């Protein structure tokens, strides 16, 4: 990723941590960015996967009440 993309991820990480009231240790910033980058790559791979027109959604399972 480019430096601009890294800065954008860092901004997103700080903003998200702030919204969730999570303390953010600056020493962890690079590791968090790396994990987020990997997660985004997986998400892009899933989003780019084309499904056939006849694909059916998975059934919904619900727990029975006891």
C-alpha positions, 0 to 999 in steps of 0.5 A: 500500500502507498503512504497515502493509503497507510495514512488513511488507514491510520486516520480510520483506526484513530477515528474508530477507536475514538468512537468506541472509546477504546484506548489506542497505544501508539505502539500498536498502530502499525500492527493494527494497520497491518491486520486491517489491511489484511482484512480489507484484502480478504473483503475485496476478494469476497466482494469480487467473487461473482456468483452465478445467477441461480445461486441461492442464499443460505438458509436461516437457522434459529435457536429454538426457545427452551 
